Amino acid sequence: EGTHNVIAQQVLNDCARLQLLDVVGARIERLCTTDRVADTAKAVLVDAQRALDDPAWGALHFRSVLDRLARTLAVASLTARGEAAAGEYLSAPLDPSYRPEDDAALPDRIDAVLS
């Protein structure tokens, strides 16, 4: 299984037992300052709920859903704190079709974060 998969499964179990998706969803909603982040959050929360509702699907996909959920929370937090450059940098990989090697703006975003 591997450590990451075991931890992801434990988080999935805890989400179901403690209704954590409601808490995380409310937190992200409070932090969202842009429609793009809010839309991303809604989509990842739908996937997280699907993982709870369909254990077979959750066993296969929750690790990637958890990664997207954590990244979305980080983007919302950074953007809410006025760290738009860092939030923008982290948000690009949330698009499933994102390929860093095709991202002509990546060097500019990295420079903005480091500035």
C-alpha positions as a printed Julia matrix, in Angstrom:
115×3 Matrix{Float64}:
   0.0    0.0     0.0
   2.62   2.57    0.94
   2.53   5.27    3.58
   0.82   7.9     1.42
  -2.01   5.57    0.49
  -2.53   4.53    4.11
  -2.67   8.17    5.23
  -5.06   9.08    2.39
  -7.33   6.19    3.39
  -7.25   7.35    7.02
  -8.19  10.9     5.96
 -11.04   9.47    3.88
 -12.26   7.49    6.89
 -11.99  10.56    9.12
 -13.86  12.7     6.58
 -16.73  10.22    6.68
 -16.72   9.77   10.46
 -16.3   13.44   11.44
 -18.04  15.13    8.48
 -14.84  17.03    7.72
 -15.81  17.95    4.16
 -18.43  20.35    5.53
 -15.8   22.05    7.69
 -13.2   22.24    4.91
 -15.79  23.39    2.39
 -16.98  26.18    4.68
 -13.4   27.27    5.32
 -12.57  27.42    1.62
 -15.82  29.29    0.91
 -14.9   31.94    3.51
 -11.44  32.33    2.02
 -12.4   32.4    -1.67
 -11.84  35.8    -3.18
 -12.12  34.8    -6.83
 -14.72  32.89   -8.8
 -12.03  30.66  -10.3
 -10.9   29.43   -6.89
 -14.51  29.01   -5.75
 -15.35  26.97   -8.87
 -12.27  24.79   -8.38
 -13.21  24.26   -4.74
 -16.74  23.2    -5.65
 -15.45  20.68   -8.19
 -12.94  19.11   -5.83
 -15.5   18.95   -3.01
 -17.89  17.12   -5.36
 -15.13  14.58   -6.05
 -14.37  14.27   -2.33
 -18.05  13.63   -1.59
 -18.12  11.02   -4.36
 -15.19   9.29   -2.66
 -17.25   9.12    0.54
 -20.41   7.95   -1.23
 -18.69   5.34   -3.41
 -15.98   3.51   -1.43
 -14.67   1.63   -4.48
 -14.22   4.89   -6.39
 -12.77   6.54   -3.27
 -10.2    3.77   -2.81
  -8.93   4.41   -6.32
  -9.12   8.2    -6.5
  -9.11   9.78   -3.06
  -5.35  10.28   -2.9
  -5.44  12.59   -5.93
  -8.64  14.24   -4.67
  -6.97  14.89   -1.32
  -3.98  16.48   -3.07
  -6.31  18.76   -5.06
  -8.3   19.6    -1.93
  -5.17  20.56    0.02
  -3.85  22.61   -2.91
  -7.22  24.38   -3.29
  -7.24  25.28    0.41
  -3.68  26.61    0.09
  -4.58  28.68   -2.99
  -7.66  30.12   -1.24
  -5.61  30.95    1.88
  -2.79  32.6    -0.06
  -5.16  34.6    -2.24
  -7.18  35.75    0.79
  -3.93  36.96    2.42
  -3.01  39.02   -0.62
  -0.42  36.56   -1.9
  -1.99  36.38   -5.35
   1.28  35.45   -7.08
   1.81  32.42   -4.85
  -1.84  31.43   -5.18
  -1.65  31.71   -8.96
   1.51  29.59   -9.02
  -0.12  26.84   -6.96
  -3.42  26.93   -8.83
  -2.12  26.05  -12.31
  -1.7   22.3   -11.59
  -5.33  22.11  -10.44
  -6.3   22.02  -14.11
  -6.04  18.34  -15.11
  -4.74  19.28  -18.55
  -1.92  21.44  -17.13
   1.55  20.6   -18.39
   4.39  22.73  -16.96
   6.53  22.16  -20.03
   3.84  23.85  -22.15
   3.33  26.77  -19.74
   5.05  29.8   -21.25
   4.03  31.95  -18.26
   5.56  29.62  -15.65
   8.91  31.48  -15.39
   7.06  34.78  -14.87
   4.88  33.27  -12.12
   7.94  31.82  -10.37
   9.67  35.19  -10.59
   6.56  36.91   -9.14
   6.52  34.49   -6.2
  10.2   34.99   -5.49
   9.97  38.8    -5.73
